[in-house]
Amino acid sequence: MPGMDRLIVVMLFDGVDLLDVTGPPEVFALLRRETGHTEGAAGAAGYRVVLAARSLDPVTTAAGVRVLPDVTYDEVAGRPIDTLLVPGSVEPDGSGGVRAVADPGTVAWVARLAGGARRIASVCVGAHLLAAAGLLEGRRATTHWSTAQQLAAEHPGVRVDADPIFIREGEVWTGAGITACLDLSLALVAEDFGEATALRVARQLVMYLKRPSGQSQFSVPTEPGSTSRRMDELRTHVTQHLTGPLTVPDLAAAAHISERQLTRLFKTELGTTPAAYIEAARVELARQRLESTDDTLDRVATVCGFRTIDTLIRAFRRQLNTTPTEYRSRFRHSAA
């Protein structure tokens, strides 16, 4: 409403990822600077951000940094919340990877506070809390790629898509990991205050542009360590032979299994096809070279196994919704 600040509640709990908590408020603070809006002032509405926890005691984040809550969950439970932001937390899974944590007490508060919120958004693995609270049932959602399989396994009613940096389904938004919280926050600003204002904030963040929701997360899990031994060996084989043809028969022979078994293995453990995984791995290598070298596109295509520039361009459009040239102009840093 005009003249009233929109209340944004960021949930806090022990072990929460620090950037999940601090990233979005930085975007909202820059919005105030760009618009000249002072909290509580008359005129166009701004944001009022509060950090809420079970008590007012300091909360220790996963980074070891302690954060002081502004209010308790009880204090905001009866108030109209414009946006409820739910960050996430992970713990080691015992095999070199991580698992998202969904504390039942926190999940109960997510469900309760969401009932009074106009809009709910999860940051990174906070999607697991939304799912546990029943807020993602029947919806398409994303999260950090490292816990996407866990989310799909534990909540089969959620249509998990680990590729986009954020997804909006009605009043529920889910964001991927970690710095994608800035893209999600900018999208919230764009919805509330327009694209032009969001782009001004993006410039202050030194983000070349505001990435759209369809933008792919800029990495794929090419290294072994979070799947079965056979799949780990296949992923290592792919990484070491990206310049080769890497056909399904080649991979099946390397793994000493049938082509049908190979396809089933990729679908079960990685949720994709061998061809899609290989293309994603090649794009991952290509984007690294575009960021850190002066290689020509022809050289990048050859080194990364694409053979031709046209094949490289088509793969970038499919995987990242951009072109190699556009990607380099945005993310290039000086080569050593």
N, C-alpha and C positions, 0 to 999 in steps of 0.2 A: 504494500500500500504506500502511496506517496507520503513522504516525510517519516516513514517508519523503517528502521534498519531491519534487514532480514537476519534472523537468528540462525547462526550455523553452530551446531554442537559437534565437537570432535571428541570421540570417546577415548578415554585413557584406561589402561590396565597394565599391570606388571608384565614386562617382557615385550611390550609393543615396539614395533620398529620405529625408530626415531624420525626418519625422514617422512614416513607416512603421516606423522603427527605435525611436523613443522613445515613440510612442503606446501600444502594447500593454504595455510594462513599467510605464507609469504606472498602467494598470488593475490589473495584478497586484500592484503595490506597495500600492494602495488596498485590495485584498483582504486583504493581511496586516494592515493597520491596522484594517479592519472586523472581522476575525476574531480579532485579538490574537495571531496566530500569528507566532512568531519562527523565522526560517530555521534548520533543523536541530533544532528543538525536538521533544520527544516529543509524541505525541498525533496529532490530525488532521493530515493532510499539507497542506502549502502548495505554493508554487511556488519554484523556484530558477531565476532567469533569467540566462543567460550570453550574451554577444555573441561570436560566433565569426567568424574571418576566416582567410585563407590564412596570414597571419603575425601577429605581435603588433605590427607597425608601425601607426601611426595610419592610419585610413581617412578619406579626405576625401569628405564627402557632397555631394549636389547643391547644398545650401545653402552650401557652403564651410566648414561646421563640421567639425572633425576629431574623430573618435570613436576611443577606445582599445578594442581587442578584449580580452576576458577570456581567451579560449583560441583555439587554432588549430583548423581543421577536423580536422586529424589527431588532435588530442587528444580530440575528442568522437566521432570516427568509430566507435570500438569500444565506446561506452557506450550503454546503453539511453536513448533520448530519448523523453520523453513527448510533447512537441509541438515540431515543427520549424516555425518561422515564417520565411517567405521574402518579404522586401520587394522592391520593384521599382526600376527606374531608367528614365528616358526621355532622349531626345535630340531636338533639332530635326529635322524631316523635310524642311526646305528650302522648305516652302510655307506656313509660318505655323503649322503644327501640330506634333505630337510623335509620335515612334515609341518603342515600348518596346524596351529593350535586353536581349538575352539572350546574354551573353558565354559562349562554349562552355566555358571553364574553370569558370565558376561553375555552369553547367548540370550539368556532370559531378559537381560536389560536391553539388548538390541531389539528384541521383539516388542518390548514394552514401549521404548522410546520411538520406535518406527511407527507405532500406531498414532502418534501425534505429530508426525513429520509430513510436510508436503512432498519432500523428495528425499530419497535415501541413496547414498553412494558409498561403495566400498573402495578402499585403496589397497592395491596389491592383494595379499592373501586374506584381507578382510572379507573377501567374497565367501570364505568358508564360514565365517560367523553369520553372514546373511543367509547362506544356505541352511545352516543348522537352525536358524530362527524361522525357517519356512518361507523366506521372502523371495527366494529364487525358483521356487517350484514352478515348472512349466515354462520358465524363462530361459532365454539365451544369455550366457554370462561369460566373463573372462576372468582370469587371475594370472599370477606369475606362472610362466611356463613350467617351472620346477615343481609346482604342486597341482597342475591341471589334472593329471591322472588321478591324484588323490581325490580331488573335488568330484570328478566324474564317477569314481568308484563308490564314494561314500554317499553321493546324492544323485542317483540315476535319473531323478526327475528333472534335473537341471541340464540344459543343453549347453555343455561346456565348449567354448571356442577359445583356445589358447593363443590364437594368432593376433587379433586386434589389440591395440593399446588401451581402448576402452569400448564399452558397449552400453547403449541406452535401451532399456525395455520399459516403456511407460515412465513411471515415476522412480524406477530403480536403475541406478547406474553402477557398473562394475569397472574397475580399472586394473590394468596389468601392473607388473612390477617396475619398479621402484620409482624411477624418475618420471614414469608415465603419470604419476599423481599430478604433475604440473600440467600435462596435456588435459587430463580430466578436469582439473580446476579451471583451466582456461575455457573449456567447453561449457562449464557451469556459468562462468562469467558471460560468455557469448549468449547463452540462452536468456540470461537475466538483463544484460545491458547492451547486447548487440555485438556483431562481429568486429566492427571498427574499434570498439573499446577493448575487446579481448586482444586484438592484434597490437594495440598500443602497449598493453601489459606484457605481451609476449616479447616485444622489442626490449622492454626494460629487463626482462629475464635473459637477454642475449640469446633468445631462441629465434632462429632464422625465420621460422614460421610456426603457426599453430597447427600441429599435425591433426588430421581428421581421424575420426574413430576407426576407420578402416585401415589405417596405417598399421603395418605389421610390427610386432615386437622385433627389435633389431638384433636378434640372436637366435640360434637354434642349438639344442643340446647335442653338439657333435662329439663331445668327449664322453668316454665310458664312465660308469660309476653309479648309475641309478636304475639300471635294468639288469636282466639276466646276463650270465656270463657269455652266452652265445650272442646276444644282442650287443653286448659291449664289444665283443670281437668284431662283429659286423660293422659297428660304428667306427671302430679304429681302422678297419679295412677301407671303409669309405673315405675317411679323412686322409689316409695315406695314398689313395689312388684317384683323387678327384680329377686329375688330368686324363685319366683313361676313360673307356666307354662306360664301365659300371652298369652293365645291363642286368636284368633280373637273372638270366642264366649264369652270368659271371658271379654274382653274389651268392646264388644258390650253390654253385660249385665250391666257392670259397668256404661256405659254411657246412658243406657236405649234407645238404638237405634238398628236398624237392622244391621246385619253383612255387608250388602251392603252399608248402610249409613256410617258405620264406615270406610270401605275401601275408599269410595269416600271422606270422610272428611280428611283422611290422605293424599290422593293424592292431593286434592285441597289446603290444608293449609301447608303441609310440603313437598309436591312433592315426596312422597315415599310411601311404603306400611307399614302396621302395623308391619309385621315381620321384615322388614329391619330396621325400626326405633328402635324396641326393641333390635335387635342385636347390632346396633350402640350404644345404651345406655348402654348395658352390656359391650361392648368393652371399652367404656369410663370409666366405673367403674373399669374394670379390669386393664386398663393401669394406673389408679391412684394408685391402690394397688401394681402394679409391680414397680412403681416409688418410693413408700414411705414405703413399708413393706417388710419383709422377708418371706412372705407367700409362701408356696410351690405352684406349678402350680395346683395341685389337690385342694388345699384350695381356690385359686383364682377362679378356675372353679366353685366350689360349691357355694361360696359366691356371685358370679356374675350371677348365674342362668344358667351356661352352662352345668352343670351336669358332663361332662367328659372332660378330658384334650384334647382329639381329637377334640371335638366340639369347645373348646376354641381356639385351634390352627387354625382350619378352618376359624373361624370368624375373627381372627386376619389377616389371609392372605387375606380374602375378603375385610376387612375394611382398613387395614393399609399396606398391601403388605409386611408384615414381620411376624415373629413368636413372641410369648410372651417372649421366652428366648432372642432372639435378641433385642427385644424392651427394656427389662430390662437392658441388658448390655450397651445400649446406653444412657438410660435416668434415670437410678436408681440414687437417691440421698439418703443420710443417713436418716434413720427413726429416729424420735424423741425418 
